[in-house]
Amino acid sequence: MRPLSITFDPTLIDSHVVIVTALGYCIVLITLSAMAYMVVRFHAVRDFLADRRLRKASAIESKTPTKAVMTGEENAAIAAALYLFFSELHDQEKYVMTIRKVSRTYSPWSSKFYNIWNVMKYW
């Protein structure tokens, strides 16, 4: 068996190969640069679109009259709802974990484990 020898012969490289390789590297470099620029400038586009959406919403809201003052009944209903919501989050409960040892000599899992060990003995 002969050893494999790989040799590099620069005379076999055609000018078209060099052009295609350089063009490929340039395309990849330009694409990666464009993607990096878009990632860096993404926040500016997002802010622009959000401002435009807010301007549209404010133009629509300015046409419809809004109620600036809430009544006492509405405030009381909101306060009661918030009180009930936050009081339910902080209930004092007794958290006890009980671990009881159960001794079982047979289970399907242990039988599979023992069968594997029996097979491994004979290897």
C-alpha positions in Angstrom: 0.0 0.0 0.0 1.5 3.3 -1.1 1.3 6.3 1.1 -1.0 9.1 -0.1 1.0 12.2 -1.2 -0.7 15.4 -1.9 1.3 18.0 -3.8 0.4 21.6 -4.6 1.2 22.8 -8.1 0.5 26.5 -8.7 0.8 26.1 -12.5 -2.5 24.2 -12.5 -4.4 27.2 -11.2 -6.2 29.0 -14.1 -6.9 32.7 -14.1 -10.7 32.0 -14.1 -10.3 30.2 -10.8 -8.6 33.2 -9.3 -11.3 35.5 -10.5 -14.2 33.3 -9.3 -12.5 32.9 -5.9 -11.9 36.6 -5.5 -15.4 37.4 -6.5 -16.8 34.8 -4.1 -14.8 36.3 -1.2 -15.9 39.8 -2.1 -19.6 38.8 -2.2 -19.3 37.1 1.2 -17.5 40.1 2.7 -20.0 42.6 1.3 -22.9 40.5 2.5 -21.5 40.1 6.0 -20.8 43.8 6.2 -24.3 44.7 5.1 -25.8 42.3 7.7 -23.6 43.7 10.5 -24.6 47.2 9.5 -28.3 46.2 9.6 -27.9 44.6 13.0 -26.2 47.7 14.4 -28.7 50.1 12.9 -31.8 48.0 13.6 -32.8 50.1 16.6 -33.0 53.2 14.5 -35.4 51.6 12.1 -37.4 50.2 15.0 -37.6 53.6 16.6 -38.6 55.2 13.3 -41.4 52.7 12.8 -42.6 53.1 16.4 -42.7 56.9 16.1 -44.6 56.7 12.8 -47.1 54.3 14.5 -47.5 56.6 17.5 -48.1 59.6 15.2 -50.8 57.8 13.4 -52.4 56.7 16.7 -52.2 60.3 18.1 -53.8 61.7 15.0 -56.7 59.2 15.4 -57.0 59.9 19.1 -57.0 63.7 18.6 -60.1 63.3 16.4 -62.0 61.4 19.2 -62.7 63.2 22.5 -61.2 61.5 25.5 -62.4 61.5 29.1 -59.7 63.0 31.3 -61.2 62.6 34.7 -62.2 59.3 36.3 -65.0 59.1 38.8 -64.6 57.9 42.4 -66.5 54.7 41.6 -64.0 53.8 38.9 -61.1 54.5 41.2 -62.6 52.4 44.0 -63.2 49.5 41.6 -59.6 49.6 40.4 -58.3 49.9 43.9 -60.4 46.9 45.1 -59.3 44.8 42.2 -55.6 45.6 42.8 -55.9 44.9 46.5 -57.6 41.5 45.9 -55.0 40.6 43.2 -52.0 41.5 45.4 -53.4 39.9 48.6 -53.8 36.6 46.8 -50.1 36.6 45.7 -48.8 36.7 49.3 -50.9 34.0 50.9 -49.0 32.4 53.8 -49.0 28.7 53.2 -47.2 26.0 55.0 -44.7 24.4 52.6 -43.6 21.0 53.9 -41.9 18.3 51.9 -42.2 14.8 53.2 -40.0 12.1 51.9 -40.8 8.6 52.8 -38.5 5.7 52.0 -40.4 2.9 50.2 -38.5 -0.3 50.0 -39.5 -2.3 47.0 -37.2 -5.0 45.8 -38.8 -5.3 42.3 -39.7 -2.8 39.8 -39.5 -2.9 36.0 -36.6 -0.5 36.0 -34.5 -2.5 38.4 -35.1 -5.7 36.4 -33.9 -4.0 33.2 -30.8 -2.8 35.1 -30.0 -6.2 36.4 -30.5 -7.8 33.0 -28.0 -5.4 31.5 -25.5 -6.3 34.2 -26.1 -10.0 33.5 -25.4 -9.5 29.8 -22.3 -7.5 30.5 -20.8 -10.3 32.7 -20.5 -12.6 29.7 -18.7 -10.2 27.4 
